Each structure stands twice: as structure tokens, then as C-alpha cells.
Amino acid sequence: MASVLSYESLVHAVAGAVGSVTAMTVFFPLDTARLRLQVDEKRKSKTTHTVLLEIIKEEGLLAPYRGWFPVISSLCCSNFVYFYTFNSLKAVWVKGQHSSTGKDLVVGFVAGVVNVLLTTPLWVVNTRLKLQGAKFRNEDIIPTNYKGIIDAFHQIIRDEGILALWNGTFPSLLLVFNPAIQFMFYEGLKRQLLKKRTKLSSLDVFIIGAIAKAIATTVTYPMQTVQSILRFGRHRLNPENRTLGSLRNVLYLLHQRVKRFGIMGLYKGLEAKLLQTVLTAALMFLVYEKLTAATFTVMGLKSAQKP
């Protein structure tokens, strides 16, 4: 219990949250382009820079940063929960011994499940706020009119029911393999490098963070596309014009995507996603490692976990 409620776990959680917020803010426009490519199926532009130029031309210079605050709020909470759970579970399981790739994968998976169940409502709301006011090519998308985070929660619960806040939970649970794979490769590469040197440089951390995230993103991207569509939940999928809001539509969405665009349709927006997520993850790990090291040094403590 002491390991779960330890100061070290709190430091890791805060550092992870700060790192993710910093990185996402820097690369936020890339995430905006990625989301448009995933959700707006009839958009002809396929490259990141072309989509961003269209958004700026049609919606204004600040449009790529639309929805920044709800996304950052969700990301901060999400990464705090993930890093805290990951490091607490790792401290309990490893107990001062050397960790392993298998343990990192299991701990990452459990931490991801806890994170998804607690923070999915925040991601549903921020996905809708981020796309509110966007000029879509797809006429099947129903526009939203939320005044803010609280109003979005209120309207979703009132119009769609409280379970709508957990739209996309099923693909999100499948996607816990993304951070689990990411942390498995990150921790594994980190251990290999630390066998040859006593300390990692900023460039080392940046590169292994980028490699780990690139692998995880490519493997899980089709499910991320389905997750975004489910979270947005504003597509009309049948003649009765019912809005998408059920987890059983996952297979239907995958089938329709392949039927309309071919197998590569599952990877629409991957370029923007890789640019955004790889650079964001690399910068996040860099800030995270430096902040935890600095905090432990200032407080005269050592990290409780061995690499």
C-alpha cells in the first residue's frame, strides 16, 4: 500500500502530466489535422500540411488550436492517472528488482484499462468540442452546439443518455495495448542503452520515445480511427437518421471503411497521426525524464525503481 501511495509515484504522475501537456500544446495542430482526416471521410486532401492550410483558410488562423483547453485538461488527467497507476503497480510488483519487458507490458496494460474507464467521458467531450464549428465535407455529420465542457456534459447526458459519455470504450480498451506496447519498447530500449552507459542524454530519450510510439501507433491505428468516430458520435448511419452511439458498431465501421476506401482507408490520417504522436511522445518522455530526475535530485531522493 505504501508503494501505491508513495511520493515517488506522485512525482512520476505529475511529471508525466506536465510532459504530455507541454508536448501536446507544441504539436496540437497536427492532432487537429489527424482528427479531421479520420472523421470527415469525404475530405479530398490527404496530406497533413494541405489539411491544415484548408482549415486556416476556411476557419481562421486559430482554428488548428480549436478545442485546446478541453483536450489539454483531458490529457493532463489521463496521463496523471496512467503514470501514477503504471509506476505504483510497477513498484509493487518489481519491489526493487530489475524489471522485464513482459512485466512492463502487463503493468502498462492494467494501467491503460484503469485510465480508459476513468477518463473516457473527458475524451468524448473534448473530441466533440474540438470538431465543433468545423467545415465538414461529409453531410452525414450532425453539427453540435456546446457552450463549453460543462454544457457538453449536460447536453450529451440529456439527449443521448449518460452511457453516451463512454462511447468508444470498447476500442479504447483494445487500444490500451498502444501505451502498453509503447512503454514496453521504451523501457526495453532504455534498459539496453543503460547497459552501455550510466545516464541517458536528452537525444537518447527523445529518439527511443519516438521509436516506441511510432511502433505502437502503426500497430493500433485502425482501431484509433474507429475510436475517434465513436467518440464524435455525430454520424448518421441509417435511413432513420439515428446517431452513432453504440459499441456494436465497431465491426460495422471497420467493414464500411474497408468497403469504401480499401484497406488503406483504415490508415487515413496516419501521416498526421505519426507526426503528431511520435513527436509528442518523444517530447513528453524528454520532459518527463528531466522533470522526475530534477525533482528527485532537489528532494535528495532516488527513484524507487531500477531500470
DRENDO-1510 file (C-alpha; in Angstrom, 1 decimal, always signed):
<recs>
REC; n; res; u; v; w
REC; 1; MET; +0.0; +0.0; +0.0 .
REC; 2; ALA; +2.9; +2.3; +0.8 .
REC; 3; SER; +4.2; +1.8; -2.7 .
REC; 4; VAL; +0.9; +2.8; -4.3 .
REC; 5; LEU; +0.6; +6.0; -2.2 .
REC; 6; SER; +4.3; +6.9; -2.4 .
REC; 7; TYR; +5.8; +10.3; -3.1 .
REC; 8; GLU; +7.8; +8.7; -6.0 .
REC; 9; SER; +4.5; +7.6; -7.7 .
REC; 10; LEU; +3.1; +11.1; -7.3 .
REC; 11; VAL; +6.3; +12.7; -8.8 .
REC; 12; HIS; +6.1; +10.3; -11.8 .
REC; 13; ALA; +2.4; +11.1; -12.3 .
REC; 14; VAL; +2.9; +14.9; -12.1 .
REC; 15; ALA; +5.9; +14.8; -14.4 .
REC; 16; GLY; +4.0; +12.6; -16.9 .
REC; 17; ALA; +1.1; +15.0; -16.9 .
REC; 18; VAL; +3.3; +18.1; -17.3 .
REC; 19; GLY; +5.3; +16.4; -20.1 .
REC; 20; SER; +2.2; +15.4; -22.0 .
REC; 21; VAL; +0.6; +18.9; -21.7 .
REC; 22; THR; +3.8; +20.6; -22.9 .
REC; 23; ALA; +4.2; +18.2; -25.9 .
REC; 24; MET; +0.6; +18.3; -27.0 .
REC; 25; THR; +0.5; +22.1; -26.9 .
REC; 26; VAL; +3.5; +22.3; -29.2 .
REC; 27; PHE; +2.1; +19.8; -31.7 .
REC; 28; PHE; -1.6; +20.4; -31.3 .
REC; 29; PRO; -2.3; +21.5; -34.9 .
REC; 30; LEU; -1.1; +18.1; -36.2 .
REC; 31; ASP; -3.7; +16.4; -34.0 .
REC; 32; THR; -6.3; +18.6; -35.4 .
REC; 33; ALA; -5.4; +17.6; -39.0 .
REC; 34; ARG; -5.4; +13.9; -37.9 .
REC; 35; LEU; -8.9; +14.1; -36.4 .
REC; 36; ARG; -10.3; +15.8; -39.5 .
REC; 37; LEU; -8.9; +13.1; -41.8 .
REC; 38; GLN; -10.3; +10.4; -39.6 .
REC; 39; VAL; -13.8; +11.7; -39.1 .
REC; 40; ASP; -14.5; +13.7; -42.3 .
REC; 41; GLU; -14.4; +10.8; -44.8 .
REC; 42; LYS; -15.2; +13.0; -47.8 .
REC; 43; ARG; -12.3; +15.4; -47.4 .
REC; 44; LYS; -10.2; +15.0; -50.6 .
REC; 45; SER; -7.0; +16.4; -49.2 .
REC; 46; LYS; -4.8; +13.6; -47.8 .
REC; 47; THR; -1.6; +15.3; -46.6 .
REC; 48; THR; -1.2; +17.0; -43.2 .
REC; 49; HIS; +0.0; +20.4; -44.4 .
REC; 50; THR; -2.8; +20.6; -47.1 .
REC; 51; VAL; -5.5; +19.9; -44.5 .
REC; 52; LEU; -4.0; +22.5; -42.1 .
REC; 53; LEU; -3.9; +25.1; -44.8 .
REC; 54; GLU; -7.5; +24.4; -45.7 .
REC; 55; ILE; -8.6; +24.7; -42.0 .
REC; 56; ILE; -6.7; +28.0; -41.6 .
REC; 57; LYS; -8.2; +29.4; -44.9 .
REC; 58; GLU; -11.8; +28.4; -44.2 .
REC; 59; GLU; -12.0; +28.7; -40.4 .
REC; 60; GLY; -9.3; +31.2; -39.3 .
REC; 61; LEU; -5.7; +31.2; -38.1 .
REC; 62; LEU; -6.5; +29.9; -34.7 .
REC; 63; ALA; -8.7; +27.1; -35.9 .
REC; 64; PRO; -5.9; +24.4; -35.6 .
REC; 65; TYR; -6.0; +25.1; -31.9 .
REC; 66; ARG; -9.8; +24.8; -31.5 .
REC; 67; GLY; -10.6; +22.7; -28.5 .
REC; 68; TRP; -7.1; +23.1; -27.0 .
REC; 69; PHE; -8.3; +23.6; -23.4 .
REC; 70; PRO; -10.6; +20.5; -23.1 .
REC; 71; VAL; -8.0; +18.3; -24.8 .
REC; 72; ILE; -5.2; +19.6; -22.5 .
REC; 73; SER; -7.5; +19.1; -19.5 .
REC; 74; SER; -8.3; +15.5; -20.5 .
REC; 75; LEU; -4.7; +14.7; -21.4 .
REC; 76; CYS; -3.5; +16.1; -18.1 .
REC; 77; CYS; -5.9; +13.9; -16.1 .
REC; 78; SER; -5.4; +10.9; -18.4 .
REC; 79; ASN; -1.6; +10.9; -18.1 .
REC; 80; PHE; -1.7; +11.6; -14.4 .
REC; 81; VAL; -3.8; +8.5; -13.9 .
REC; 82; TYR; -1.7; +6.4; -16.3 .
REC; 83; PHE; +1.7; +7.4; -15.0 .
REC; 84; TYR; +0.5; +7.1; -11.4 .
REC; 85; THR; -1.0; +3.6; -11.9 .
REC; 86; PHE; +1.9; +2.4; -14.0 .
REC; 87; ASN; +4.6; +3.4; -11.6 .
REC; 88; SER; +2.6; +2.3; -8.5 .
REC; 89; LEU; +1.9; -1.1; -9.9 .
REC; 90; LYS; +5.5; -1.5; -11.1 .
REC; 91; ALA; +6.8; -0.5; -7.6 .
REC; 92; VAL; +4.5; -3.1; -6.0 .
REC; 93; TRP; +5.4; -5.9; -8.5 .
REC; 94; VAL; +9.1; -5.3; -9.0 .
REC; 95; LYS; +9.9; -4.3; -5.4 .
REC; 96; GLY; +13.5; -3.1; -6.0 .
REC; 97; GLN; +14.4; -5.8; -8.5 .
REC; 98; HIS; +15.1; -5.4; -12.2 .
REC; 99; SER; +12.0; -5.1; -14.3 .
REC; 100; SER; +11.4; -7.1; -17.6 .
REC; 101; THR; +9.7; -6.5; -20.9 .
REC; 102; GLY; +6.9; -8.8; -20.0 .
REC; 103; LYS; +6.2; -7.1; -16.7 .
REC; 104; ASP; +6.3; -3.7; -18.4 .
REC; 105; LEU; +3.7; -4.9; -20.9 .
REC; 106; VAL; +1.3; -6.3; -18.2 .
REC; 107; VAL; +1.6; -3.3; -16.0 .
REC; 108; GLY; +1.1; -0.9; -19.0 .
REC; 109; PHE; -2.0; -2.9; -20.0 .
REC; 110; VAL; -3.6; -2.7; -16.5 .
REC; 111; ALA; -2.7; +1.0; -16.2 .
REC; 112; GLY; -4.3; +1.6; -19.5 .
REC; 113; VAL; -7.6; -0.2; -18.5 .
REC; 114; VAL; -7.8; +1.9; -15.4 .
REC; 115; ASN; -7.1; +5.1; -17.4 .
REC; 116; VAL; -9.8; +4.3; -20.1 .
REC; 117; LEU; -12.6; +3.6; -17.6 .
REC; 118; LEU; -11.9; +6.7; -15.6 .
REC; 119; THR; -11.2; +9.3; -18.4 .
REC; 120; THR; -13.3; +8.2; -21.4 .
REC; 121; PRO; -16.1; +10.8; -20.7 .
REC; 122; LEU; -13.5; +13.6; -20.8 .
REC; 123; TRP; -12.3; +12.4; -24.2 .
REC; 124; VAL; -15.8; +12.1; -25.6 .
REC; 125; VAL; -16.5; +15.7; -24.7 .
REC; 126; ASN; -13.2; +17.1; -25.9 .
REC; 127; THR; -13.5; +15.3; -29.3 .
REC; 128; ARG; -16.9; +16.9; -29.9 .
REC; 129; LEU; -15.7; +20.4; -28.7 .
REC; 130; LYS; -12.6; +20.1; -30.9 .
REC; 131; LEU; -14.7; +19.4; -34.0 .
REC; 132; GLN; -17.5; +22.0; -33.2 .
REC; 133; GLY; -17.7; +24.7; -35.9 .
REC; 134; ALA; -15.6; +22.7; -38.3 .
REC; 135; LYS; -16.5; +22.9; -42.0 .
REC; 136; PHE; -17.1; +19.2; -43.0 .
REC; 137; ARG; -17.3; +17.8; -46.5 .
REC; 138; ASN; -19.4; +14.9; -45.2 .
REC; 139; GLU; -23.1; +16.0; -45.0 .
REC; 140; ASP; -23.9; +13.0; -42.8 .
REC; 141; ILE; -22.3; +14.6; -39.8 .
REC; 142; ILE; -24.6; +16.3; -37.4 .
REC; 143; PRO; -23.3; +19.7; -36.1 .
REC; 144; THR; -23.1; +20.3; -32.3 .
REC; 145; ASN; -23.6; +23.5; -30.3 .
REC; 146; TYR; -21.9; +23.3; -26.9 .
REC; 147; LYS; -21.0; +26.3; -24.8 .
REC; 148; GLY; -18.2; +24.6; -23.0 .
REC; 149; ILE; -17.1; +21.5; -21.2 .
REC; 150; ILE; -19.9; +21.5; -18.6 .
REC; 151; ASP; -22.6; +22.3; -21.1 .
REC; 152; ALA; -21.3; +19.5; -23.4 .
REC; 153; PHE; -21.6; +17.0; -20.5 .
REC; 154; HIS; -25.1; +18.3; -19.8 .
REC; 155; GLN; -26.4; +18.1; -23.4 .
REC; 156; ILE; -24.9; +14.6; -24.0 .
REC; 157; ILE; -26.4; +13.2; -20.9 .
REC; 158; ARG; -29.8; +14.9; -21.6 .
REC; 159; ASP; -30.0; +14.0; -25.3 .
REC; 160; GLU; -28.2; +10.7; -25.5 .
REC; 161; GLY; -28.1; +9.3; -22.0 .
REC; 162; ILE; -25.2; +9.0; -19.5 .
REC; 163; LEU; -23.7; +5.9; -21.2 .
REC; 164; ALA; -23.0; +8.1; -24.3 .
REC; 165; LEU; -20.1; +9.5; -22.3 .
REC; 166; TRP; -18.5; +6.1; -22.6 .
REC; 167; ASN; -18.9; +5.9; -26.4 .
REC; 168; GLY; -15.8; +4.3; -27.9 .
REC; 169; THR; -14.9; +2.5; -24.6 .
REC; 170; PHE; -14.6; -0.9; -26.4 .
REC; 171; PRO; -12.0; +0.3; -29.0 .
REC; 172; SER; -10.3; +2.3; -26.2 .
REC; 173; LEU; -9.9; -0.8; -24.1 .
REC; 174; LEU; -8.4; -2.5; -27.1 .
REC; 175; LEU; -6.2; +0.5; -27.6 .
REC; 176; VAL; -4.7; +0.1; -24.1 .
REC; 177; PHE; -2.2; -2.0; -26.0 .
REC; 178; ASN; -1.0; +1.2; -27.6 .
REC; 179; PRO; +0.6; +2.7; -24.4 .
REC; 180; ALA; +1.4; -0.8; -23.2 .
REC; 181; ILE; +3.4; -1.5; -26.4 .
REC; 182; GLN; +4.8; +2.0; -26.2 .
REC; 183; PHE; +6.1; +1.6; -22.6 .
REC; 184; MET; +7.3; -1.9; -23.3 .
REC; 185; PHE; +9.5; -0.8; -26.1 .
REC; 186; TYR; +10.5; +2.4; -24.3 .
REC; 187; GLU; +11.5; +0.7; -21.1 .
REC; 188; GLY; +13.2; -2.1; -23.1 .
REC; 189; LEU; +15.3; +0.3; -25.2 .
REC; 190; LYS; +16.1; +2.3; -22.1 .
REC; 191; ARG; +17.4; -0.8; -20.3 .
REC; 192; GLN; +19.6; -1.7; -23.3 .
REC; 193; LEU; +21.1; +1.8; -23.5 .
REC; 194; LEU; +21.7; +1.9; -19.7 .
REC; 195; LYS; +23.8; -1.3; -20.0 .
REC; 196; LYS; +26.3; +0.7; -22.0 .
REC; 197; ARG; +26.2; +4.0; -20.2 .
REC; 198; THR; +25.3; +5.3; -16.8 .
REC; 199; LYS; +23.0; +8.1; -18.0 .
REC; 200; LEU; +20.8; +8.8; -21.0 .
REC; 201; SER; +21.2; +12.0; -22.9 .
REC; 202; SER; +18.3; +14.2; -24.0 .
REC; 203; LEU; +18.7; +12.9; -27.6 .
REC; 204; ASP; +18.7; +9.3; -26.4 .
REC; 205; VAL; +15.4; +9.8; -24.5 .
REC; 206; PHE; +13.8; +11.7; -27.5 .
REC; 207; ILE; +14.8; +9.0; -30.0 .
REC; 208; ILE; +13.7; +6.0; -28.0 .
REC; 209; GLY; +10.5; +7.7; -27.1 .
REC; 210; ALA; +9.8; +8.4; -30.8 .
REC; 211; ILE; +10.6; +4.8; -31.9 .
REC; 212; ALA; +8.4; +3.3; -29.2 .
REC; 213; LYS; +5.4; +5.5; -30.1 .
REC; 214; ALA; +5.8; +5.0; -33.8 .
REC; 215; ILE; +5.6; +1.2; -33.4 .
REC; 216; ALA; +2.6; +1.4; -31.1 .
REC; 217; THR; +0.7; +3.9; -33.3 .
REC; 218; THR; +1.2; +2.0; -36.5 .
REC; 219; VAL; +0.0; -1.3; -35.0 .
REC; 220; THR; -3.1; +0.1; -33.4 .
REC; 221; TYR; -4.1; +2.9; -35.9 .
REC; 222; PRO; -7.2; +1.3; -37.5 .
REC; 223; MET; -8.8; +1.0; -34.0 .
REC; 224; GLN; -7.9; +4.6; -33.3 .
REC; 225; THR; -9.9; +5.7; -36.3 .
REC; 226; VAL; -13.0; +3.8; -35.1 .
REC; 227; GLN; -12.4; +5.3; -31.6 .
REC; 228; SER; -12.5; +8.8; -33.0 .
REC; 229; ILE; -15.7; +8.2; -35.0 .
REC; 230; LEU; -17.4; +6.7; -32.0 .
REC; 231; ARG; -16.4; +9.4; -29.6 .
REC; 232; PHE; -17.6; +12.1; -32.1 .
REC; 233; GLY; -20.8; +10.1; -32.3 .
REC; 234; ARG; -22.4; +12.5; -34.8 .
REC; 235; HIS; -22.7; +10.4; -38.0 .
REC; 236; ARG; -26.0; +9.2; -39.4 .
REC; 237; LEU; -25.6; +5.6; -40.2 .
REC; 238; ASN; -29.1; +4.5; -41.4 .
REC; 239; PRO; -32.2; +5.8; -43.1 .
REC; 240; GLU; -33.8; +6.5; -39.7 .
REC; 241; ASN; -31.1; +9.1; -39.1 .
REC; 242; ARG; -30.1; +7.6; -35.7 .
REC; 243; THR; -26.8; +8.9; -34.4 .
REC; 244; LEU; -23.9; +6.6; -33.8 .
REC; 245; GLY; -23.5; +5.7; -30.2 .
REC; 246; SER; -23.2; +2.0; -29.7 .
REC; 247; LEU; -20.1; -0.2; -29.2 .
REC; 248; ARG; -21.6; -2.9; -31.5 .
REC; 249; ASN; -20.9; -0.5; -34.4 .
REC; 250; VAL; -17.2; -1.1; -34.2 .
REC; 251; LEU; -17.1; -4.0; -36.7 .
REC; 252; TYR; -19.6; -2.2; -38.9 .
REC; 253; LEU; -17.4; +0.8; -39.1 .
REC; 254; LEU; -14.3; -1.2; -39.9 .
REC; 255; HIS; -16.2; -3.1; -42.6 .
REC; 256; GLN; -17.6; +0.2; -44.1 .
REC; 257; ARG; -14.2; +1.8; -44.1 .
REC; 258; VAL; -12.6; -1.0; -46.0 .
REC; 259; LYS; -15.6; -1.3; -48.4 .
REC; 260; ARG; -15.5; +2.4; -49.3 .
REC; 261; PHE; -11.8; +3.2; -49.3 .
REC; 262; GLY; -10.0; -0.2; -49.3 .
REC; 263; ILE; -7.7; -1.5; -46.7 .
REC; 264; MET; -5.7; +1.8; -46.7 .
REC; 265; GLY; -8.9; +3.6; -45.6 .
REC; 266; LEU; -8.1; +2.2; -42.1 .
REC; 267; TYR; -4.9; +4.2; -42.2 .
REC; 268; LYS; -6.3; +7.5; -43.4 .
REC; 269; GLY; -4.7; +10.3; -41.4 .
REC; 270; LEU; -1.8; +8.1; -40.3 .
REC; 271; GLU; +0.8; +10.5; -41.6 .
REC; 272; ALA; -0.6; +13.3; -39.4 .
REC; 273; LYS; -1.0; +10.9; -36.5 .
REC; 274; LEU; +2.6; +9.7; -36.7 .
REC; 275; LEU; +3.9; +13.2; -37.0 .
REC; 276; GLN; +1.9; +14.4; -34.0 .
REC; 277; THR; +2.0; +11.4; -31.8 .
REC; 278; VAL; +5.7; +10.4; -32.3 .
REC; 279; LEU; +6.9; +14.0; -31.8 .
REC; 280; THR; +4.6; +14.5; -28.9 .
REC; 281; ALA; +5.6; +11.2; -27.2 .
REC; 282; ALA; +9.3; +11.9; -27.7 .
REC; 283; LEU; +9.0; +15.4; -26.2 .
REC; 284; MET; +6.7; +14.1; -23.4 .
REC; 285; PHE; +9.2; +11.4; -22.4 .
REC; 286; LEU; +12.0; +14.0; -22.5 .
REC; 287; VAL; +10.2; +16.4; -20.2 .
REC; 288; TYR; +9.1; +13.5; -18.0 .
REC; 289; GLU; +12.6; +12.1; -17.5 .
REC; 290; LYS; +14.2; +15.5; -16.9 .
REC; 291; LEU; +11.4; +16.6; -14.5 .
REC; 292; THR; +11.5; +13.4; -12.4 .
REC; 293; ALA; +15.3; +13.5; -12.3 .
REC; 294; ALA; +15.4; +17.1; -11.2 .
REC; 295; THR; +12.6; +16.6; -8.6 .
REC; 296; PHE; +14.3; +13.6; -7.1 .
REC; 297; THR; +17.7; +15.5; -7.0 .
REC; 298; VAL; +16.2; +18.5; -5.4 .
REC; 299; MET; +14.4; +16.4; -2.8 .
REC; 300; GLY; +17.6; +14.3; -2.2 .
REC; 301; LEU; +15.8; +11.1; -3.2 .
REC; 302; LYS; +16.5; +8.3; -5.7 .
REC; 303; SER; +13.9; +6.8; -7.9 .
REC; 304; ALA; +12.3; +3.8; -6.3 .
REC; 305; GLN; +12.6; +1.7; -9.4 .
REC; 306; LYS; +15.5; +0.2; -11.2 .
REC; 307; PRO; +15.7; +0.3; -15.0 .
</recs>
